[in-house]
């Protein structure tokens, strides 16, 4: 069972839209390619196997599927599974010349076709695992884009919980993949205060929240994710979603709906941004 404990700090962890953007780009670049070698420059990133075993298990294996579960990437090499969590600053690049920190390239994949894939991680909080069978993610909550994520499911998850709604959204055992940026943006779209308790939400508010979760995450994917620090696309470019954020990192600026200054508070040791007039 996999779990990654968040670490506070300057860098923000990639959330569902960033990881999904990477997954889609990797699928376009290297799906169905046959892996010749995996060069591991930093053994500490490999968490449950020796470097030799990790490298040898994928030798001459075809990459037949790339999936995402919450903030994890799952690479299926003919039923040998490589699982990756990007940590705070991990990115994949298809060209080493795109790297802004070449000294921090820690894994290199070489494919039979001649293509290469580079894993860069300045902070080295990223993690890789090797599995012989499909990994178990049962400790993670429902995927926001899955058929299992319905209004009824969200209502059942929220009812009777005494925790605040923002902390609920960021708890990976409830809904998978939502972090600090998108929790703030989702609540603004839904018109719900981050201070409000789950048990105090009306059916109308839960329905608004349900719609906002899908709308905000889909929009962020369309914009190739949010770049504030380390995150880059597989082509080495910034995401564009930071240009469309309404409240995150907007403290003191006027709300685009009502001109009330956006406020910043701390919830669960994380910065939270909201409009005190639009969000009740």
N, C-alpha and C positions, 0 to 999 in steps of 0.2 A: 504494500500500500504506500503510495507516494504522498508526500506533503512537503511544502516549502514554507517556512516561516518568514514573514516579511521583516525587513530591516529598515529602520528609519534612516534618513540621511538626505543629502542633496539630490541624488538621482532618484527618479521615479521609476517604478517597476512597469514594464510593458503590461498592458491590460488586454482584454479579449480582442479589441479591434487591431492593435498592433501585431499580436501574435497571429491573428487570422490573415492579416495583410501579408505577413511573412510566409505563412503556409501557402497561400495562393500563388505567390511569386515563386516559391521553391518548387511547387508542383509544375508550374509552367516551364521552369528552367531544367529540372533534373529528374522528374518523374519518369520511370521506366529505364533510367540509366543504370548501367552495371558498375558497381563500385570496385575499383582496383585496390586502392589503399586508403587507410585513415591514418594520418600522421598526428600523433598527440604530443604537443609541445609542453603541456602543463598537466601532469598526471593527476593533480589534486581535483581536477574537474570531473574525473571519472569516479563515481561514488560506490559502485557495487561490483567492480571487476578490475582485474589487473589491466594495465595498458596493453599487454600482449594479447590477452583474451579479447578485450574490447575491439582491438584492431582486426584480429584474425577472424572473429565471428562474422564480420561483414565482407570479408575478402571474396571477390567474384560473385557477390550477391546483387540481385536486381532490386532497385527501389520501386516497389509495386504500389505503395500507398503512403500518403502523408496526411495525418489527421491532426486535429487540435482538440484537446480537452481542457477547458478552462484556460489557463495560461501555459499549458504544456504542449509541446510538439511531439508527435509520435511518428517515427519513421519505420515503416515496415519493409524490411529487406528479406523477402521470401520467408516470412514467419520468424525472423530474428528482429527484435524490436529495439530501436534506439530511441530513448525518451530524453527530451531536453527541456529544461527550464532556463529561461534566459537571464534569470536573476535581475539585477538592476541595470546592467549595461551591455548584456550580450546581444550581438547582432550577427546575422549571416550575410556574407558578401560574395558575389559571383566573380569578382575581379579584385585582386589584391591591391591594384592601383587606386581603388576606391577607398581604401582604408586611411583614416586620419591618424590612426595609431598602429602602424604595422608591427611595432614591437609587442603589441597585445593580441596578435593572432595566435590562438592556442590550439586550434584543430584545423587540419586541411584534408579535405576529401578530394581524391583524384579518381575520375571516372574513366572507363574504358574508351569513351569517345574523345577524351582529351579535355573535357570540361573539368573545372575545379570549383570547389566551394570552400569558403574560409569562414571560420568562426572567430570573431573578435570580441574580447570582453575586458574592458579596462579595469573594472573592479574585481573581476574573477569570482563573482557570486553565482555565476551560472553553474548548472549541474547537468551531468549526463548519466544515464543508467542503461544497462543492457538487460534485456529480458528474452527468455526463450519462448514465452507465451504472451498473449495479449495482456498488458499490464492492468492492474486493478485500480480503478479510480472511484470506488464506491464511497469514499469519504467526501467526495465533491458533490456539490448540489446540481440542480437541473441546469441544462444548457439553455440559454435564452432563445436560441433559434430552433430548438428541437420541438417535435410534436408534443412532447410531454409538458412543455411550458405553456400553460393555459391560464386564463384568468382565474379559473377555479383552483388550479394548483397554487398560484400565487396567493390567493385569498387564504387557502388552508395553511400555507407556510407562515403567513403574517398573523393570523388570528391568535389571540391569547398571548402573544409575545410582548413582554414588557420593555424590551430594548428599544432604543431609538431607531428610526427608520434608516438613517444613513449607515449606522453600524450593521444593521440587518443586511443592507445591500452589499456591504463589503465582506461579509462573512461567507467564505467560499463554500461552506456546507449548505448554504441556502440556495444561492444562485451563483453559478460558476463564471468567473472571468471579470467581474466588475471590481474596479479599484477606486482610488480616491478621486481621480479626475471625473470619471464617468458617473460616479455616485452623485457628485455635486451637480453635474449637468442634467442628469435624469430627474433629480428632485426639482430643479428649476423648471424644466419642461412640464413636470406634473403639477407644479404650483404647491408643493408640499414642503413645509419647513423641515430641515434636517434634525431639528430638536424634537419633532413630534414622535410619540411612542407608537409602535406598530398597532397596539391594541386600541388606539384612538382613531385609527383610519376608518373612514366610511367606505361603503362599497363603491361609491363614485370616485373617491380618491384612489382606491386600489385599482380601479379600472383605468384611471388616468396614469397611474404608475406603470401598469402593465404595458400600455401603449408607449409611454415614454422610454421604457427600457429598450424596446425593440427599435424605436425610431432613432434614439441617440446612438446606439451601438451600430446600427446599419449605416447611418450617416457618417460615422467616424471611419468605418471600413471604406466607404465610398471615397473618403478624403485621404485614404492611405495612412490613417493613424495620426496620433498627436506627437509632435517632436518638441520637447522642452529641454532635453539634455542629450542623452546618448542614443536614443532610438533613431535608426535610419532604415530605409527600405533595403531590399536585397540589392538594388542598384546603387546604393550609397547615398540616396537622396533623402531629404527631410520629408516627413509626412506633412499634410496640409491642414489637418483638423484643428490645430491651434489657432488658425485664422477664423474659426467659426464658433469658438467657445463663448458662452454667454456670461458665466460667473467665475469659473476657475481662474485663479490668479488675477482677478479683477477688483480686488479690495480697494474701496475708495472711489472707484469709477462709477458713473451713473448707470443704473440698470437700463438696458436698451428698451424695456417696455414702459417703465414708469419714471425713470430718471432718479430714483432713490439710490443713494450710494450702496454699493455692494459691501456686505460685511464679511469679515473673516473671524472665525472662531476655531477652537481646538476641540475635536471630538475623537476620543480613542487615540490620543497623541498624534492626530493627523489634522492638517489644516483643512477647514471646511469653508466654502464660499456660498453665500446665498443672498437673496434680496428679501429683507424683512417685510416688505410691503406685498410683493407678489406671492410669497410663499408663506402659507399659514398652517 
